[in-house]
């Protein structure tokens, strides 16, 4: 049975937005939808400190070796 490491709250939404912004064929409407999804997630989780939220997301990306697509 495989064990999975839980991902921090809103990590998927943050990664989707970052990848969208880095796409060579930037689609603003698509990125706005990802931004709205991230905002909703953050509001649902009631993060009191954005810096803490950001450090959780970044540490998750480093730990799981998530790769962002850059130009």
Number of C-alpha atoms within 10 A of each C-alpha: 3 4 5 6 7 7 13 14 16 21 19 17 18 21 20 18 20 17 17 22 20 13 14 11 9 12 11 11 9 12 18 14 13 22 18 13 18 20 15 14 18 18 11 11 11 10 13 10 8 11 10 11 16 14 11 16 20 16 12 16 18 10 9 10 9 11 10 14 13 11 8
